[in-house]
């Protein structure tokens, strides 16, 4: 099979431009994974054409996936042309500083409540704690956020 690796790589490289080496390696590896899985189906008198046929199918699947991803990303951009409230808020250096200064668990409880719109009871469910514990964590996170927000100096 090693004899055919460069032939498969060259076949794929000619059909995909530009293509990173990592993408090419992934497609070659996927091709040979399928070849090994279907080794018994490979005709003994036409190994290379059969392997190239497998590579062709792998390439078509990769291209379909890429087109779907591009279409999805385009749809997301169309609907998301205007920045979200979160993007606008985080663009404020003072808010960014205050969020970054929080411990990860404080930031999580605050964002779950403020940005994801979860009630304290829902935050408690997400975190796997009691509602009272979530309320205390949220209160502390708000206090620490305010402290860091107020102490930030732009200079």
Secondary structure as UniProt FT lines:
FT   HELIX           2..15
FT   HELIX           21..37
FT   HELIX           39..41
FT   TURN            44..45
FT   HELIX           47..79
FT   HELIX           85..91
FT   HELIX           93..101
FT   HELIX           104..114
FT   HELIX           120..127
FT   HELIX           131..151
//
